[in-house]
Amino acid sequence: MAELDKVLLDLCKPMVENKDNLDVRVMPSLNEREVVLHVYADNDDIARLIGRKGSMASALRQVMSVASHAEDKKVTIKFEQI
């Protein structure tokens, strides 16, 4: 069973400048088949992770969707600045 938070953290680390402030946390969800991941980073790094018109965030969501198929779960990713 893949730890989806660590997978997302490994995907985000090369894209941010301040790696010390990068954190990914699993949050509880009312739906047992949904995993909610919150990405916390500096303001500039969050902008970099979201990308223009959300293109980078969309790509991260697609990759995580593929990673979560093994567990038959839906992944929701939210970006938060520190």
C-alpha positions as CSV (number, residue, x, y, z in Angstrom):
1,M,0.0,0.0,0.0
2,A,1.5,3.3,-1.1
3,E,1.7,6.1,1.3
4,L,0.2,8.8,-0.9
5,D,1.4,11.7,1.2
6,K,5.0,10.6,0.8
7,V,4.5,10.1,-3.0
8,L,3.2,13.6,-3.3
9,L,5.9,15.1,-1.2
10,D,8.5,13.4,-3.4
11,L,6.8,14.9,-6.5
12,C,6.7,18.4,-5.0
13,K,10.2,18.6,-3.5
14,P,12.1,19.3,-6.8
15,M,9.7,22.1,-7.7
16,V,10.1,24.3,-4.5
17,E,12.9,26.5,-3.4
18,N,12.4,26.3,0.3
19,K,12.2,22.5,0.9
20,D,12.3,22.9,4.7
21,N,8.8,24.6,4.7
22,L,7.2,22.0,2.4
23,D,4.9,19.6,4.1
24,V,2.1,17.2,3.0
25,R,-0.5,16.1,5.4
26,V,-3.4,13.6,5.2
27,M,-6.6,15.1,6.4
28,P,-9.7,13.2,7.5
29,S,-12.6,12.8,5.0
30,L,-16.2,11.9,5.5
31,N,-16.0,9.6,2.5
32,E,-13.9,6.5,3.4
33,R,-12.9,6.1,-0.3
34,E,-11.4,9.6,-0.5
35,V,-8.0,10.7,0.6
36,V,-7.6,14.5,1.2
37,L,-4.0,15.7,1.0
38,H,-3.0,19.3,2.0
39,V,0.3,20.7,0.6
40,Y,1.8,23.4,2.8
41,A,4.5,25.6,1.5
42,D,5.7,29.3,1.2
43,N,3.6,31.6,-0.9
44,D,6.0,31.7,-3.8
45,D,6.4,27.9,-3.8
46,I,2.6,27.4,-3.7
47,A,2.3,29.6,-6.8
48,R,5.0,27.5,-8.4
49,L,3.2,24.2,-7.5
50,I,-0.2,25.5,-8.8
51,G,1.3,26.9,-12.0
52,R,-0.2,29.1,-14.6
53,K,-4.0,28.5,-14.9
54,G,-3.5,25.6,-12.5
55,S,-1.6,23.5,-15.0
56,M,0.9,22.1,-12.6
57,A,-1.7,21.4,-9.9
58,S,-3.7,19.5,-12.6
59,A,-0.7,17.5,-13.5
60,L,0.0,16.6,-9.9
61,R,-3.6,15.6,-9.4
62,Q,-3.5,13.3,-12.5
63,V,-0.3,11.6,-11.3
64,M,-1.7,11.1,-7.8
65,S,-4.9,9.7,-9.3
66,V,-2.9,7.0,-11.1
67,A,-1.0,6.3,-7.8
68,S,-4.3,5.9,-5.9
69,H,-5.9,3.5,-8.3
70,A,-4.1,0.6,-6.5
71,E,-6.1,1.4,-3.3
72,D,-9.3,2.2,-5.2
73,K,-9.5,5.6,-3.7
74,K,-10.0,9.2,-4.9
75,V,-7.4,11.7,-4.1
76,T,-8.2,15.4,-3.4
77,I,-5.2,17.8,-3.2
78,K,-5.5,21.2,-1.6
79,F,-2.7,23.8,-1.6
80,E,-2.2,26.0,1.5
81,Q,0.4,28.7,2.1
82,I,2.2,28.8,5.4
